[in-house]
């Protein structure tokens, strides 16, 4: 947040079916979990992310990529190094962030969570940031990283590269007013 730089991207799985059009991740991930296909889907996602990270690194784009895991991934076949990975970051769910400006309870929960996480030595990512007002509140509470539509909608990798280049060119302050674009 304070550097104004993009340090991470989150890998999001999207499916546009040839006949049915866009299929919500909530729908197809739920189906994959129920069908026992989540571990196979996760392995495919991880291979894709590793491949994309390698391409970006070779092209001079040094952005960490976050991957969400399903509880269904946590079984004996999943790589054993997972339980040994150190936790160093806490992500605040969008359901608490999207209404920060209007909801006092959300403001209390988010500001307290940020303080607690920092006291535990964790950095904090707030997802679901959609307004400049939310950016300012999170900056005031010393949130470390922001994610959400205020900055960009979910993009395919090639479009993300274009967006990142444009963002880096125009970014001179950590939090910009989107109306000044």
C-alpha positions as CSV (number, residue, x, y, z in Angstrom):
1,X,0.0,0.0,0.0
2,X,2.6,2.5,1.0
3,X,5.0,1.9,-1.9
4,X,2.2,2.1,-4.5
5,X,3.7,-0.9,-6.3
6,X,2.1,-4.1,-7.4
7,X,3.9,-6.9,-5.4
8,X,1.4,-9.8,-5.8
9,X,-1.3,-11.1,-8.1
10,X,-3.8,-13.7,-7.2
11,X,-4.5,-16.6,-9.5
12,X,-8.2,-16.9,-10.1
13,X,-9.8,-19.7,-12.0
14,X,-12.3,-18.6,-14.6
15,X,-14.3,-20.7,-17.0
16,X,-16.1,-19.5,-20.1
17,X,-17.9,-22.5,-21.7
18,X,-18.3,-22.5,-25.5
19,X,-22.1,-23.0,-25.3
20,X,-23.0,-21.9,-21.7
21,X,-20.9,-18.8,-21.5
22,X,-19.4,-17.7,-18.2
23,X,-19.7,-20.2,-15.4
24,X,-19.3,-18.9,-11.9
25,X,-16.3,-20.2,-9.9
26,X,-18.7,-20.9,-7.0
27,X,-20.6,-23.3,-9.3
28,X,-17.8,-25.3,-10.9
29,X,-15.5,-25.4,-7.8
30,X,-18.4,-26.7,-5.7
31,X,-19.0,-29.3,-8.3
32,X,-15.3,-30.2,-8.5
33,X,-15.3,-30.6,-4.7
34,X,-18.4,-32.7,-4.6
35,X,-17.1,-34.9,-7.4
36,X,-13.7,-35.4,-5.8
37,X,-11.9,-33.6,-8.6
38,X,-10.5,-30.8,-6.5
39,X,-7.0,-32.3,-6.0
40,X,-6.7,-32.8,-9.8
41,X,-7.9,-29.3,-10.5
42,X,-5.5,-27.8,-8.0
43,X,-2.5,-29.6,-9.5
44,X,-3.5,-28.2,-12.9
45,X,-3.8,-24.7,-11.4
46,X,-0.5,-25.0,-9.7
47,X,1.3,-26.2,-12.8
48,X,-0.3,-23.3,-14.8
49,X,0.7,-20.8,-12.1
50,X,4.3,-22.0,-11.9
51,X,4.5,-21.9,-15.7
52,X,3.1,-18.3,-15.8
53,X,5.4,-17.2,-12.9
54,X,8.4,-18.5,-14.8
55,X,7.4,-16.6,-18.0
56,X,6.9,-13.4,-16.0
57,X,10.2,-13.8,-14.2
58,X,12.0,-14.3,-17.5
59,X,10.3,-11.3,-18.9
60,X,11.3,-9.1,-15.9
61,X,7.9,-9.1,-14.2
62,X,8.7,-10.0,-10.5
63,X,5.2,-10.4,-9.0
64,X,4.4,-13.1,-6.5
65,X,1.3,-15.2,-7.3
66,X,-1.1,-16.2,-4.6
67,X,-3.1,-19.4,-5.0
68,X,-6.2,-20.2,-3.0
69,X,-6.6,-23.8,-1.9
70,X,-9.7,-25.8,-1.1
71,X,-10.1,-27.7,2.2
72,X,-10.4,-30.7,-0.1
73,X,-6.8,-30.2,-1.2
74,X,-5.6,-30.9,2.3
75,X,-5.2,-34.7,2.1
76,X,-2.3,-37.1,2.1
77,X,-1.6,-36.7,-1.7
78,X,-1.1,-32.9,-1.4
79,X,2.6,-32.0,-1.2
80,X,3.9,-32.5,2.3
81,X,5.9,-29.1,2.3
82,X,2.4,-27.3,2.8
83,X,2.2,-27.9,6.5
84,X,5.7,-26.6,6.9
85,X,5.1,-23.4,5.0
86,X,5.4,-20.5,7.4
87,X,2.3,-18.2,7.6
88,X,3.3,-14.6,7.3
89,X,0.2,-13.0,5.9
90,X,-3.5,-12.7,6.8
91,X,-6.1,-12.0,4.2
92,X,-9.3,-10.2,5.2
93,X,-12.3,-11.4,3.3
94,X,-14.1,-9.1,0.9
95,X,-17.3,-9.6,2.9
96,X,-15.8,-7.4,5.6
97,X,-14.2,-4.9,3.3
98,X,-16.8,-4.0,0.7
99,X,-19.0,-2.0,3.0
100,X,-16.3,-0.3,5.2
101,X,-17.6,3.2,4.5
102,X,-21.2,2.4,5.4
103,X,-20.9,-0.3,8.1
104,X,-19.5,0.5,11.6
105,X,-19.3,-3.2,12.5
106,X,-17.2,-4.0,9.5
107,X,-14.9,-1.0,10.4
108,X,-14.5,-2.4,13.9
109,X,-13.8,-5.9,12.7
110,X,-11.3,-4.9,10.0
111,X,-9.4,-2.4,12.1
112,X,-9.2,-4.8,15.0
113,X,-8.1,-7.7,12.7
114,X,-5.3,-5.5,11.2
115,X,-4.0,-4.6,14.6
116,X,-4.2,-8.2,15.9
117,X,-2.4,-9.5,12.8
118,X,0.3,-6.9,13.1
119,X,0.8,-7.8,16.8
120,X,1.3,-11.4,15.7
121,X,3.9,-10.3,13.2
122,X,1.7,-10.9,10.1
123,X,1.2,-8.6,7.2
124,X,-2.4,-8.0,6.1
125,X,-4.1,-8.1,2.7
126,X,-7.6,-6.6,2.4
127,X,-9.5,-8.0,-0.6
128,X,-12.7,-6.5,-2.0
129,X,-11.4,-2.9,-2.1
130,X,-13.7,-1.1,-4.5
131,X,-13.6,2.6,-3.5
132,X,-11.1,5.3,-2.7
133,X,-12.8,5.7,0.7
134,X,-12.1,2.1,1.6
135,X,-8.5,2.6,0.4
136,X,-8.1,5.6,2.8
137,X,-9.6,3.8,5.8
138,X,-7.3,0.8,5.2
139,X,-4.3,3.1,4.8
140,X,-5.2,4.8,8.1
141,X,-5.3,1.4,9.8
142,X,-1.9,0.5,8.3
143,X,-3.1,-2.4,6.1
144,X,-0.1,-3.7,4.2
145,X,-1.7,-4.7,0.8
146,X,-4.9,-3.9,-1.0
147,X,-6.7,-6.0,-3.6
148,X,-9.9,-5.4,-5.5
149,X,-11.9,-3.9,-8.3
150,X,-10.8,-0.4,-7.3
151,X,-7.4,-1.3,-8.9
152,X,-8.5,-3.9,-11.5
153,X,-11.1,-6.6,-12.2
154,X,-9.8,-10.2,-12.7
155,X,-7.8,-10.3,-15.9
156,X,-6.2,-13.0,-18.1
157,X,-2.4,-13.1,-17.8
158,X,-1.7,-11.2,-21.0
159,X,-4.1,-8.4,-20.1
160,X,-2.6,-8.3,-16.6
161,X,0.8,-7.7,-18.1
162,X,-0.6,-4.7,-20.1
163,X,-2.5,-3.4,-17.0
164,X,0.7,-3.7,-14.9
165,X,2.8,-1.8,-17.4
166,X,0.2,1.0,-17.5
167,X,-0.2,1.1,-13.7
168,X,3.5,1.3,-13.1
169,X,3.8,4.1,-15.6
170,X,1.1,6.3,-14.1
171,X,1.6,5.3,-10.4
172,X,3.2,8.0,-8.4
173,X,1.2,7.7,-5.1
174,X,0.3,4.7,-3.1
175,X,-3.5,5.4,-3.4
176,X,-4.8,7.2,-6.4
177,X,-8.2,8.7,-7.1
178,X,-9.5,6.6,-10.0
179,X,-11.3,9.7,-11.4
180,X,-7.9,11.2,-12.2
181,X,-7.1,8.4,-14.7
